[in-house]
């Protein structure tokens, strides 16, 4: 089977599993040769960061393959739509029923991303850092 196949939305099984919180599926995909590198890994880390799946974020960071290009940054550091995974982890809006549970995971996710080298000084399209977004969420 092709583990890198894209669906109608240009998502691979790795990204879909990360987005949906399916850690067992993600582990199987990685075990059977799915690669966490480049845009696919960046999208998967962003998806798991938005959804608050800290165990998945940590697994993807650990599984990330180095790029074979001039840009050798970790996929977690790569911006999508002007935001790094740290931006989306600190700013993801949540329904009230999920906020308390997610806040614990949000802290673990941000720690993992910073330890992976994602810059706390990276700015989005409005010149906001992840710290700006975190402060906005604490209101």
N, C-alpha and C positions, 0 to 999 in steps of 0.2 A: 504494500500500500504506500501511496505517496503521502508522507507526513507533512509535506510543505504545500499541499494543495490549498488553493484559495476558494472561499465561498463567494456568493453573489456580492458580498460586502467587502471583498478583498481581505478577509480574515482567514488565518490559518487555524488548524485545530489547537495549536499552542495558545494563540491569542484568545480563542473562544473559551478554552478551559480556564485560563487565567481570569478572564472577565466574569465567568460564571461561578468561580470559587470551587472548581472541581480539581482539588489537589491530587486525588488518586489518578485521575485521567492525565493530568499534567505530568506526574511522576512516570506513568507508563509511557507517555509520548517521549519524554526525555530518555528513558531507559531503552526504548526501541529506535533511537536515533534522531528524533526531532532536534533541530539546532536552535538554541537561543542565541541568536546573533543578529546584528544589524537592526533593520526596521522592525522585523518580526519581534525580536526581544524587547525593543523599545516600546512597541505597542502593547505587548503583554504586561510589561512592568507598569506602564501607565494605567492599563485597564484594572489590574489588581490593586494599584494604589488608590484609584478613584473609588473602587468598591470596598476598600478597607480590609483586604485579605492579606494580613501581615505574613502569614506562613508562606503564601504563594510569592509575595514580593521577595522574601528572603531566599526561597528556593530559586527563583529566577536570577537573582543577583549572583548567587553561588554558581549557577549553571551557565551564566553568560559566557559566550565564546568571544575571544578577542577579534576585532576587525582586522581584515587584511587589506588595509587601505591607509592613506595618509592620515585620515581622521581615526585615531586609535582610542577615542574616548569610550568609556563604559556605556553600554546601551541605556543604563539608568540615567546617565547625564545628558542624553540626547533629547532635544526639545521636539515636541509635536505641537503644531499649532501655536508655537511661541512659548510653550510651557514645558518645563522639565517634570519628571515624575514627582519631584519634591513640591513643585507648585501645585499639582493636582492633589497630592496627598494632604496638603495643608489647607486647601480651599474647597474640597468636595462638599457641597451642600447635602444634608441628610434629612430624612423625615425625623420628626421628634422621637418616635419610638425606637429609632436606631442610634440616636446620638450618644447616649451614655456608653453603650457597648463599643461603639466605633472609636470613641475618644481614646480608649486604652490601645486599640490597634493602631490608630493614627500615630500615637507617640512611638510605638515600636517600628512602624513603617518609616517614619521620618528619621529615626535613629539609624535604621538599616541603610537608607538611601544616603545619608550623610557619611556613614562609614564606608560606603561604596565609592565615595568621592564626588557625589553630586554637590555642586556649589550652592551654598546658602546665599551667595551674592548674585546668582544668575537672575537676569531680569526678563520679564515677559514683554509682550507688545506694548504694554502701558507703563513700562519701566518699574514694575513692582517685583520685589524679591519674594521668595517663599515666606520670609518673615513678615512682610507686609500683609500677605494673604492670611497667615495664621492669626495676626493681630485683628484683622477684620472679622474672622470667624469667632473670636472670643467675646464679641459684643453680646 
